[in-house]
Amino acid sequence: MIQALFSPLRIGAFELSHRMVMAPLTRMRASQPGNVPHALNVEYYRQRASQGGLIVTEGAQISPSGQGMPATPGIHSQAQIEGWRGVTQAVHDKGGLIFLQLWHVGRVSHSSLHGGERPVAPSAIAAPGHAFTATFERAPFETPRALETAEIASVVADYAQAARNAQQAGFDGVEIHGANGYLLEQFLQSRSNRRTDAYGGSIENRSRIVLEVAAAVSDVFGADRVGIRLSPFGVANGSGEEEPLPLYRDLIEQLALQNLAYLHLVEPRASGAGQADVDHQNVPFASELFRPHWPNALIAAGNYTPSTAAAAIETGRADAVAFGRLFIANPDLPERTRQGSVLNPYDRATFYGGGAEGYIDYPALGASAYRARGTPARPTSV
Ligand SMILES: Cc1cc2nc3c(=O)[nH]c(=O)nc-3n(C[C@H](O)[C@H](O)[C@H](O)COP(=O)(O)O)c2cc1C
């Protein structure tokens, strides 16, 4: 049954040799100043690359105003392009594929990251909860500034420029981050979008920027090297559409017309984008609901284990499954799964920020036993 994870799969322009994708994972460890990927990040991705396997990077801000947390890497400066080139080379040297996740956080940010300017968003509505400030402190989200209609074209142009930069950095493709309560989802969902121009109101209007970004990025890379991530039932960062089905059905059908390489759906089983260890039961499978509306490759993510992932693939709900927390703790997750070996547990305290600890010190098979912050490893079984 686990074998279902190890059959080849065509995704857009690429042939994967297995179906265990590394999910996008923000780790807040870019070098400062400048939010530049560096040797530590190269080693982290190198460890997690596998022959014919696909990695989707952590979200990378497409512009300075797209940043929402300190030490997240960007893809808007020459130094960042050079830094990412080290990452793509290391992954390619191991025979792996790597897509960059293009990220604009919108209102999920803090003015300390923008020289005192308020974050921008579709409407001037603050997200509930707390931001990470530039100095890694927590502060309530501020009321953002609503983007002027004329500014939206420049945000779309920033996505296109970021895609060109990603190409220069050697990425195989890009994933548009349309999930988890960030800028594009803020436009999609009525509770964060009260605009009265062509980018607000009807489903068609709320979807407009997403379709424009998908087209602009596809013009750069070719649609067969572009994926998009959506979380139709997501509740992260104050999102939550009351009636997600009509909105997302229509959006997914429109995206299908652009023939993107893949659709990446976050399942509602994972709470707040993996921010808590809750496994929500009795919730729908986004992959099952939207599969009939999407003709190309479908990647599902959210609280999957190798065995539930294999089942999702066998039933046809998904073509591949992305793993987040398990990939943090298991650099060689596909190989461990293939061999049926135990998995390292993850250490949530070291998810965000810091250095090598909890980042590049999880052992691969055969390495000495992992000791998380001085405590003995508690292996979990596949
Ligand atoms: C530390 C951490 C950072 C994350 N960063 C991102 C991100 O940058 N972009 C994104 O789309 N999702 C992000 N997510 C969500 C994961 O990609 C994934 O959807 C979630 O963890 C559920 O999958 P899992 O149960 O396999 O961990 C993050 C999750 C965690 C735990």
The ligand as an SDF file (V2000), in Angstrom:
LIG
                    3D

 31 33  0  0  0  0  0  0  0  0999 V2000
    6.8040   25.7320   10.9100 C   0  0  0  0  0  0  0  0  0  0  0  0
    5.7960   25.8030    9.8070 C   0  0  0  0  0  0  0  0  0  0  0  0
    5.9680   26.7360    8.8000 C   0  0  0  0  0  0  0  0  0  0  0  0
    5.0570   26.7930    7.7210 C   0  0  0  0  0  0  0  0  0  0  0  0
    5.2910   27.6730    6.7010 N   0  0  0  0  0  0  0  0  0  0  0  0
    4.5030   27.6610    5.5970 C   0  0  0  0  0  0  0  0  0  0  0  0
    4.7930   28.4690    4.4590 C   0  0  0  0  0  0  0  0  0  0  0  0
    5.8030   29.2020    4.3940 O   0  0  0  0  0  0  0  0  0  0  0  0
    3.9480   28.4080    3.4020 N   0  0  0  0  0  0  0  0  0  0  0  0
    2.8260   27.5900    3.4130 C   0  0  0  0  0  0  0  0  0  0  0  0
    2.0890   27.5670    2.4220 O   0  0  0  0  0  0  0  0  0  0  0  0
    2.5410   26.8090    4.4720 N   0  0  0  0  0  0  0  0  0  0  0  0
    3.3560   26.8020    5.5430 C   0  0  0  0  0  0  0  0  0  0  0  0
    3.0890   25.9460    6.5820 N   0  0  0  0  0  0  0  0  0  0  0  0
    2.0290   24.9340    6.4640 C   0  0  0  0  0  0  0  0  0  0  0  0
    2.6070   23.6110    5.9590 C   0  0  0  0  0  0  0  0  0  0  0  0
    3.0630   23.7250    4.6180 O   0  0  0  0  0  0  0  0  0  0  0  0
    1.5710   22.4650    6.0080 C   0  0  0  0  0  0  0  0  0  0  0  0
    0.4750   22.7750    5.1980 O   0  0  0  0  0  0  0  0  0  0  0  0
    1.1090   22.2060    7.4350 C   0  0  0  0  0  0  0  0  0  0  0  0
    2.2260   22.0740    8.2970 O   0  0  0  0  0  0  0  0  0  0  0  0
    0.2720   20.9450    7.5330 C   0  0  0  0  0  0  0  0  0  0  0  0
    1.0080   19.8420    7.0340 O   0  0  0  0  0  0  0  0  0  0  0  0
    1.7060   18.7650    8.0420 P   0  0  0  0  0  0  0  0  0  0  0  0
    0.6140   18.2050    8.8680 O   0  0  0  0  0  0  0  0  0  0  0  0
    2.3330   17.7600    7.1090 O   0  0  0  0  0  0  0  0  0  0  0  0
    2.7200   19.5060    8.8610 O   0  0  0  0  0  0  0  0  0  0  0  0
    3.9570   25.9070    7.6950 C   0  0  0  0  0  0  0  0  0  0  0  0
    3.7840   24.9950    8.7320 C   0  0  0  0  0  0  0  0  0  0  0  0
    4.6820   24.9260    9.7800 C   0  0  0  0  0  0  0  0  0  0  0  0
    4.4810   23.8840   10.8560 C   0  0  0  0  0  0  0  0  0  0  0  0
  1  2  1  0
  2  3  1  0
  2 30  2  0
  3  4  2  0
  4  5  1  0
  4 28  1  0
  5  6  2  0
  6  7  1  0
  6 13  1  0
  7  8  2  0
  7  9  1  0
  9 10  1  0
 10 11  2  0
 10 12  1  0
 12 13  2  0
 13 14  1  0
 14 15  1  0
 14 28  1  0
 15 16  1  0
 16 17  1  0
 16 18  1  0
 18 19  1  0
 18 20  1  0
 20 21  1  0
 20 22  1  0
 22 23  1  0
 23 24  1  0
 24 25  2  0
 24 26  1  0
 24 27  1  0
 28 29  2  0
 29 30  1  0
 30 31  1  0
M  END
$$$$
